[in-house]
Amino acid sequence: MSLTPRNIYEQQAHNKTLTVLVLVGFVLFVGFLGFGLDVFLMGYGLGTDEEMSFPIPVATILAASLGGINAVRSARYGDAAVLASATAVPLPEDDPKYRQVVNVVDEMSIASGLPRPKLYLVPDPDPNAFATGRDPEHASIAITEGLVERLSRDELQAVVAHEMGHIRNYDIRLMTVVASLIGTVLLITEFGTRMLRFGGGRGGKKSSKGGGGGLGILMLVWVVALILAPIISQLLAMAVSRQREFLADASGAELTRNPNALASALQKITDADEPTKAIKKGTAHLCIADPLGRLANEREGFIADLLATHPPVEKRITLLKAMAYQHL
């Protein structure tokens, strides 16, 4: 595998840049869909008469508002639902078996300068972990029984540092923004396809009469984008999710100063054959590794980009070893 060797800070900057680029593309895509809906179907800005001109792009603003409201509500109350769906219970911190977990969480909390997150235990033998919560002051880390049993102290510390990286980077809040964008796309798509199915709106008729070839081509591009919107938004959302995993890896390596420990932990998590049955599909993207063991997460290409919530573990391990100056 040919990858550019980068140290911890170079990898963090690279991942942040890629995330920004994907988000900008996502916002532009949503804007284009909204523009087409308001122009071609609602008639915004096309008409010369007062009847065909709207002072504001009503459909776009309405869809964005509804998508945002749903996403914010999910971010504010979703962590309790996520923990409940995974059958997570508060970690028994007084139990000597989990004293090491408490110690490494305290260490990583001090190293990151963040408030100590609440700790939860998922009764599942497969090693895995995830972080949830809307901000560092309301964050939780959940680990499985298998993670405690199979990992060494350094590996356990590296996994906790990875999850603290998610919290420090406000990844839950970022994915809330992405959820808002997805919600907006789905609302625009539903409304737009319904209007097209039933003959189009006033803007579509107006543009077909006097819009000219350029406007007609733009409308054709918009219709194709509208039809493909659910797939494109899924691609963009998964791209953001994968980049945040890379960034959390680099952030965790920064906190522990031990990239090899996280590489070793990821290898052990991947080598565990059984899926994490307690964690459902809707929560899979939060985990340090895909709890469902889907092959798409171990491959690259269009299909993997469409389906994968995580980057290939082999690629993550290679990058971590490069951060430790062990170039492969």
Phi, psi and omega in degrees: 000124183264109180229148179287120178295131179222147173280181186303313186287324176295321179293320177299313180297320179298314181294321178296319179297315180296321179297316179299317180297317179295317179296319177299317177298321179297313181297318179296322179296314177298318179299320179294318177298315179295320177301313181296319180298315182287325183278306189279330182252328180263344177086013182295121174078002182266325188279152174265341178269164184293332184292328186265003183249130178252137182291332181220152178286085190300312186297317181297313181296319180295314180296317180296322180294314180295318178298320180294318180299315180297320181292318180296318178298319179296319181294324185284323185242000187286335185296321179296321179293321180296312180296320179293321181294332179269007183053034180284141178235155178305135180295128178287088189293339179279347180285124180305333181299330185251010181297324179295321177300313180299318181298313183290329176293319176299317180297316182287333175293317178293316182297324182273343183074022182253156174299149180293123181287159172290146184249135180229152180242131177256119183286077181216136183284347180278135181286126178192170180198157174206159176243148177212168183122150188280341180197172183301333180282345181230047185255154176222147173240130177244133177234153179271161176301321181298326179295317180296321187282329190261338187262147173286173181298315181296320179292319178296318177299320181294320179294316177298320179297321176301314181291324174296328176298318176301317181293315182296326182274004180055041183293326179296318178295320178298316180292337173293319176298317178298318177298323177297317179295319178297317178300320178295317179300314182295321178294315179297318180298314180299313182293315182295315181293326176296316180294320177295321181297325183259027171103003178080170181261188182293326180293323179296318178293318181295316183291327180289335181278312188225019185279341182085168184297320181298316180291325178295319178295318179298321179294321178297316178300318181295319179298317178297316178298322179297318181292321182272358187306315180300322179290315181297317180295325176295317178301314182293318180297316179293326177297318177298315181300317181293320179294326179290331175293316176301317182293320178295325175300312181294322179294318178296320178296325178294319183291321183267341188057030183216072181301328182295330179294319178290322177300317179294320179296316179298321179296316179295319179297319180290323182289342177291121189287322188283147174286164176275091190296332183288340184260124186274169183301321183293343181253357188301324184293344180280339189282158179293332175219152183303117182286347183265351178066033182286139183295333182300331181283354178251009182233166176237159183123183187299311183297317179297319179297328181284325189252335190279131175268342183230149173288159179303135181299323179301319179293319179297318180295319179299317180294321179295320178292328175294324177296331177270011180061033173249070185292133181262000000 
